[in-house]
């Protein structure tokens, strides 16, 4: 392992080579056993993958074992057929959903997500068309804002809105950017699904939280101290300069360096 102080002193070309190498190491199915992306990998149909992925990403904060356990419970409550449950559930099917699902994500939130997803799929053709419609030439952040607006069109408790972040309100929107990476990014490694061909991986933003932000700062990729929407934009610029076609592949490097190499 190269010391972090030495990495920060690398030339740009050397840093790119280092991060390309680390991305190659950690972009492998062997590393996803305890990762939330393992949840949608249980499914084969497009819609099941989308919904399982969206729900897993929604609760992806805290202990990873706890996240997977909570995701297991959600899928079990949906009969392990997420799309069929979303589209065909009856009110009586929702009565078994109660209590805490994961930390501050409660039964009321989960039930609303089920209803909102049904609305998205039946009225708007699914999640991909929404994000594709509102993407810009260089960003999915406006599309996240518009998706969130449409997602919360139905009657709901205002507190549920905390579970879908809005980059236009300054949030890094880490969880939904992570979900978008899963759906859009495509390569031959099999970790990300690459289901959404209408969106280019070049406009994805790196899922940024406190941990990945700290790694990025140590590498000299990020100067902003807060891990917020402005930091996401700054990091996007640095990663796209190294790989304008597939900048978010470096998410694997930032994650691996932080979790497995102690940066």
ABEGO torsion letter per residue (X at the ends): XBBAAAAAABBAAAAAAAAAAAAAAABBAAAAAABAAAAAAABABAAAAAAAAAAAAAABBEBAAAAAAAAAAAAAAAGGBAAAAAAABBAAAAAABBEBABEABBAAAAAAAAAAAAAAAAAAGEAAAAAAAABBAABAAAAAAAAAAAAAABBBBAAAAAABBBAAAGBAGAAAAAAAAAAABBBAAGABAGABAABBAAABBBBBBAAAAAAAAAAGABABABBBAAAAAAAAAAAAAABAABAAAAAAAAAAAAAAAGX
